Amino acid sequence: MGRTAVPPDEVLTARLRAGDEETFGLVLDAWSGGMVRLAMSFVSTRDTAEEVVQETWLAVFRGIDGFEGRSMLKTWVYRILVNIARTRGAQEHRTVPFASLLPEDEGPTVDASRFQPPGDPHPSHWTSGGKPQPWQTPEGQALRGEARAVITAALDELPARLRTVITLRDVEGYESQEVCTLLGITPGNQRVLLHRARAAVRARLEDYFAGTPSLALGAGRRKLTS
């Protein structure tokens, strides 16, 4: 049996304000996994991240009557989560301000050797060996166990700020402006962090598919015939 869909915000908010226990359980099941992943970007252990999520839900339950609907309910919940996680991270002396990019965040996201040099007839174009391989990422392939493990490992290895931004954008599905509001960063910073995070994950996937040619070929065939 599939997971029960979360109702629209107006219905969800009304039920939560009415103390509907079934609805509380529904949103806990639907959102808590992503909340733990996000909290992990600010704190040092999963146990602490889970404590942050628990504290967030307590704050949501106590404050739901004050929700004014100026944003999506989930965005409001995540904003509470980020504030609590930041506080915990600061207590652990682990939080790094998102608003200031480190020098390494300003470098190129792809090695310059993968592009044609300035004197080439087609400068800045991909070299024949540097162009990303057409391994394709149809959803059915990306969800396969091994590929998912590669993606998860790549996300886990990212610096906290990169992991936070790509988690919000590509895992949780937030728009860029929502991420900027949640994290208190500029659109430019958000773009840089997201671009670097995606480049790192893509590089890991390229390495993975390069080592499994039959899998990559199968993905390409499915793409061509879909």
C-alpha positions in Angstrom: 0.0 0.0 0.0 1.4 3.5 -0.9 1.9 6.3 1.5 -1.1 8.5 2.2 -0.7 11.8 0.4 -0.3 15.0 2.5 -3.4 17.2 1.9 -3.3 20.8 0.6 -2.0 23.4 3.0 -5.4 24.9 3.9 -6.8 21.4 4.8 -3.6 20.4 6.6 -3.4 23.5 8.6 -7.0 23.3 9.7 -6.6 19.7 10.8 -3.4 20.4 12.7 -5.0 23.3 14.5 -7.9 21.0 15.4 -5.5 18.6 17.0 -6.1 15.8 14.5 -3.7 13.1 15.7 -3.9 11.2 12.4 -2.8 14.2 10.5 0.0 14.9 12.9 1.2 11.3 12.3 0.9 11.8 8.6 3.2 14.8 8.4 5.6 13.3 10.8 6.0 10.3 8.6 6.1 12.4 5.4 8.5 15.1 6.4 10.7 13.9 9.3 13.2 12.0 7.1 14.0 15.1 5.1 14.2 17.2 8.2 16.8 14.9 9.7 18.9 15.1 6.6 18.7 18.9 6.7 19.5 19.1 10.4 22.6 16.9 9.8 24.1 19.8 7.8 24.2 21.9 11.0 25.0 19.4 13.8 27.6 16.8 14.3 25.6 13.6 14.9 22.4 11.9 13.7 21.2 11.7 17.3 21.5 15.4 17.7 19.7 15.9 14.3 16.9 13.7 15.5 16.6 15.8 18.7 16.5 18.9 16.6 13.6 17.4 14.6 11.7 16.5 17.8 12.2 20.0 19.1 11.0 21.4 15.8 7.8 19.4 15.9 7.1 20.5 19.5 7.5 24.1 18.3 5.2 23.5 15.4 2.5 21.9 17.5 2.7 24.8 20.0 2.8 27.5 17.3 0.5 26.2 14.6 -2.2 28.7 15.6 0.2 31.5 14.8 0.9 30.3 11.3 -0.3 33.0 9.0 -0.1 31.2 5.6 2.4 33.7 4.1 4.5 30.7 2.9 3.9 27.1 2.4 3.4 25.2 5.7 6.3 23.0 5.0 8.5 26.0 4.4 7.4 27.4 7.8 8.2 24.2 9.5 11.6 24.0 7.8 12.4 27.6 8.8 11.8 26.6 12.5 14.0 23.6 11.9 16.9 25.6 10.5 16.7 28.1 13.3 16.9 25.3 16.0 19.6 23.4 14.1 21.7 26.6 13.8 21.5 27.2 17.5 22.6 23.6 18.2 25.3 23.9 15.6 26.6 27.1 17.3 26.6 25.4 20.6 28.8 22.7 19.0 30.9 25.4 17.5 30.2 23.8 14.1 28.0 26.3 12.3 29.6 28.2 9.4 27.7 31.4 8.2 26.1 30.7 4.8 26.2 34.3 3.8 30.0 34.4 3.3 31.5 32.1 0.7 34.8 30.5 1.4 37.6 31.0 -1.2 37.3 27.5 -2.5 33.6 28.1 -3.2 34.7 30.7 -5.8 36.8 28.4 -7.9 35.7 26.6 -11.1 33.2 23.7 -10.6 34.7 21.7 -13.5 38.5 21.2 -14.2 39.6 23.6 -16.9 41.4 20.8 -18.7 38.1 19.4 -19.8 37.5 22.5 -22.1 39.2 23.6 -25.3 42.0 26.2 -24.7 41.7 29.9 -25.8 43.7 29.3 -29.0 41.4 26.5 -30.2 38.9 27.2 -33.0 36.2 26.4 -30.4 37.5 27.8 -27.1 35.7 26.9 -23.9 33.9 24.0 -25.6 34.2 20.5 -24.2 37.2 18.5 -25.3 36.4 15.1 -26.8 37.5 13.3 -23.6 36.2 15.9 -21.2 32.6 16.1 -22.2 30.3 14.4 -19.6 29.5 10.9 -20.7 25.9 10.3 -21.9 25.1 8.0 -19.0 21.7 9.7 -18.7 19.7 9.8 -15.5 16.1 8.8 -16.1 14.3 8.5 -12.8 14.0 4.8 -12.9 17.8 4.4 -13.2 18.7 6.9 -10.5 16.4 5.1 -8.1 18.2 1.8 -8.5 19.9 0.7 -5.3 23.5 1.0 -6.3 23.1 4.4 -7.9 21.1 5.7 -4.9 24.0 4.5 -2.7 26.5 6.5 -4.8 24.3 9.6 -4.6 23.8 9.3 -0.9 27.6 8.8 -0.3 28.3 11.8 -2.5 25.9 14.0 -0.6 27.3 12.8 2.7 30.8 13.9 1.7 29.8 17.4 0.6 30.7 20.4 2.9 27.7 21.2 5.1 26.6 24.3 3.2 26.7 22.6 -0.2 24.8 19.6 1.2 22.2 21.8 2.7 21.5 23.7 -0.5 21.3 20.6 -2.7 19.2 18.8 -0.2 16.7 21.6 -0.1 16.7 22.2 -3.9 17.0 18.7 -5.4 15.8 16.4 -2.6 13.1 18.4 -1.0 12.1 20.4 -4.1 12.3 23.9 -2.9 12.6 26.8 -5.3 15.7 29.0 -5.2 14.0 32.0 -3.5 12.6 29.7 -0.8 16.1 28.4 -0.1 17.5 31.9 0.0 14.9 32.8 2.6 15.4 29.7 4.7 19.1 30.1 4.8 19.5 33.8 4.7 21.7 33.8 1.6 21.7 35.8 -1.6 20.6 34.3 -4.9 24.2 34.5 -6.1 25.4 32.5 -3.2 22.7 30.0 -3.6 23.5 29.4 -7.3 27.2 29.0 -6.5 26.6 26.5 -3.7 24.0 24.5 -5.7 26.2 24.4 -8.8 29.2 23.2 -6.9 27.2 20.6 -5.1 25.6 19.3 -8.3 29.0 19.2 -10.0 30.4 17.1 -7.2 27.5 14.6 -7.2 27.6 14.4 -11.0 31.4 13.7 -10.9 30.7 10.8 -8.6 28.0 9.4 -10.8 30.2 9.7 -13.9 32.9 7.7 -12.1 30.3 5.1 -11.1 28.8 4.7 -14.6 32.3 4.7 -16.2 33.0 1.6 -14.0 29.8 -0.1 -15.0 29.5 0.2 -18.8 26.7 -2.3 -19.2 24.6 -0.4 -16.7 25.3 2.9 -18.5 24.5 1.4 -21.9 21.2 0.0 -20.6 20.3 3.4 -19.3 21.1 5.0 -22.6 19.0 2.4 -24.4 16.0 3.0 -22.1 16.3 6.7 -22.7 16.3 6.3 -26.5 13.3 4.0 -26.5 11.2 5.9 -24.0 
